[in-house]
Amino acid sequence: MSGSMMRRPNRWLSVAVVASVVLIAAPAQVSGDNPKPEVQDKRVKIDTMAKETLDRLFKEDPGAQALFEKAHAYAVFDNLKLSLFLSGGGGAGVAVDRTSGARTYMKMGTAGLNIGFGGQKYQVVFLFQDGATFENFIMKGWQADAGANAVACKGGANAEESFVKGMAIYQLTESGLMLQADIAGTKYWKYDKIN
């Protein structure tokens, strides 16, 4: 065999290796730019819920809109809580940086003891005073302990609304804005499958 015949397999091998690297790397780039239809559908559903929830909150409590205008960021979650002596719930939402417009989709879950049985659907709105509080919420997740109720805004026309520990929290049920949000025992984290 001649020297040129011996080099051809090496050339083809190089082309195959380069093509493999391109094919392996390409899906990662495409998936971030063009999410699958089911991922896009989930995002649209969450974004629509968030907009409707904010509109409803601002209508029921104009003070919340004034505080929203001062906020660096916000997050809105749609939750379903079921109880039969033990309670548990889950939901999804979106956290939005008002400066950059960046959106982070998140999940939530809750568990505890409860007297009675039934189900409750509700939405929770978080307002974040600054970037550090918001980043901490997204990157580390957040667990609402019993002290979280102190951060929750008391709705109503006469309520003075402000940030506590960099946050303000509102809870809306089918009956309307709760006078005191009850989110103790709830955990929030990134929804990796649709981010």
N, C-alpha and C positions, 0 to 999 in steps of 0.2 A: 504494500500500500504506500501511496505517496504521502508526503508530509501534509499536503492540503486536505487529503481525505481524512487524516487523523484529527485535524483541527475542527472539522465540521461538527462532530458530536459535541465538542466543548462549546462551540458557538450556540448550538441549539439548546444545550443545557443552560447556558447563560440567559437566553431568551425565555426559557421556561421558568427559571428562577425569578426573573424580573416580573414576568406576567403573574406568577403566583403571589408575589408581594403586593402588586397592584390590586389583584382581586381580593386579597385578604383585607387590605386597608380600605378599599372603596366602600364596603357596606357601612363601616363606622362613620364615614363622612356623610354618606347619603342619609342614614337614619336620623342624624341630628337635624338636617336641613329639611327633610321631607318625612315626617313621621307617618307610620302606617295609618290607614283610615280609622281603625278602631281606637288608636291612641289620639288622633286628632278629634274624633267624636267625643271622647271622654274629656279632653281639654275644653272643647266648645261647651259641653254640658256644664262643667264646673264654672267656666267664665260667665255663662249666662246666669247661673244660680247666684254667683257673686254680685253681678250687676243688679239683679232683681232684689237681692237682700239689702244692698247698700241703699237703693232707691227707697225701699220700704223703711229702713232705719231712719233715713233723713226726713222722711215724711212724718214719722211718728215722733221723732226727737230732733228738732232743728239744732239743738246744742251739739249733737253728735256730728252734724255736718260742719259746724264751726271748728270742732276739734280735729276732724278729718283734714280740713284745710291746713292745719298746723303740723299734721303728721308727716314723718319721713316715709312711712310705708304702712301697709295694711294687710290683713289676711282675713279671709271669709271661709267658713266651714259649714257644711250641711251635715247634720248628724241625726242618727236614729238610735234611740235608747230603749231597750226592752227590759222588763223586769218581771221576775217570778221568784220572789225572795232574794235571789241573786240578780244583780243588774249587769247588763253589758251593752255596749253600743259601739258604733263605728261610723265613719264617714270620710269625706274627702273635701279638699278645699284648695285655695290658691293664695299664695303670699306674693304681694306686688310691691316693688320698690317704686315709689312715685317719681323719683328723680330720673332713673334710667328706664323705667317701664319693664324691667326684667321680672319674669314670672317664675315662681317655683311652686310646683304642684305638691300637695302634702296630704297625708292621711292622719286620722285621729282614731283613738280607741279609748274606751272607758270600762271599768269593772268595779263592782262593789256590792254591798249588802243593801237590801231595800225591803221595806214592809209593803206587801201588796203585790199587784201584778198589773201589767199593761204596757203600753208603748208611748213614746213621745218623740215627735220629730221637731227639731229646732235648728236654728242657725246661730253661729257665734261669729262676731266681728271683733277683730283685734286691731287697734291702732297703735303704731309704734312711734315714739317721740323722736328717736334718733337711729342712725345707721348701726351702731354697735348693738343695741337691744334687738333690732331686726335681724342682723346677721347671726347673733347668738340663737335666736329662735329657729332660724332655718338650719344652720350648720350643726347645732347640738341637739336640736329638737327641744321640746319643752314639756315639762310635767306640771300640771296644775295641782298644787297641794291645797290644803285648807285655806292658806293665806291668799290664794288667788282671788277669793271672793272680795277681799279688801281692795284689790286692784279694779274690780268690776265697777263700771259706772252705774249709778243709780239713775234710771231713766226718769223722764218727766219734765215738764216745762220749768219747774222751779229748781231743778237740780243743777248744781254747779259742777260742770264736767271738766276734768283735768287728767293729766297723766300721773300715774303712781308707779314708781320704779320703772319709768320709761314706757309704760303701757296703759291702755284703756281697753276694757272689754265690755261688749254688749251681747246679750242673749235675747233672741226673738223666738217666740213659740207661735203656734197657730192663733193663740189668744192675743198676741201682741208683744211689745217690748217688756221684758221682765224688769221689775224694779230692782232686783239684785240678781246678777248672773250666778248660776250655780254650776261651776265647771270643775269642781274638786275631783281628783282622781282621773283626770283626762290627760292623755299623752298625745303629743303631736310630733310627727316626723316626716321626712321627705318621701314622696311617692315615686320611687325610682323607676317604675315601669313606664311612667308617662312623662318624665322629665327629659 
